[in-house]
Amino acid sequence: MAPGDFAITGGFASDGYVSSSATPTIAWGQAAGDPQFEIKVSNSSDCSAPLHSTIQATAGSNDYTIPSALDDGGAYYVCITA
């Protein structure tokens, strides 16, 4: 089953996110079918060179806290695929 639409929440946006927390939490709307998600955080909008990357496979989980500190005041992008 293909996943439904989901939206990124928690401060990240398409035009970049300026970190106010060294380890921010990324949250997103749930997708249909409860799929696993790949989460990437990058300095580039296409996430081609991620600083952090993980697979979120926990059923019903739709948030992720970055485990290691981001640089204060840096611009970051998040890409989530189901």
Stockholm file with secondary structure:
# STOCKHOLM 1.0

chainA/1-82         MAPGDFAITGGFASDGYVSSSATPTIAWGQAAGDPQFEIKVSNSSDCSAPLHSTIQATAGSNDYTIPSALDDGGAYYVCITA
#=GR chainA/1-82 SS CCCCCCCEESSCCTTCEECSSSSCEEEECCCTTCCCEEEEEESSTTCSSEEEEEEECCTTCCEEECSSCCCTTCEEEEEEEC
#=GC SS_cons        CCCCCCCEESSCCTTCEECSSSSCEEEECCCTTCCCEEEEEESSTTCSSEEEEEEECCTTCCEEECSSCCCTTCEEEEEEEC
//
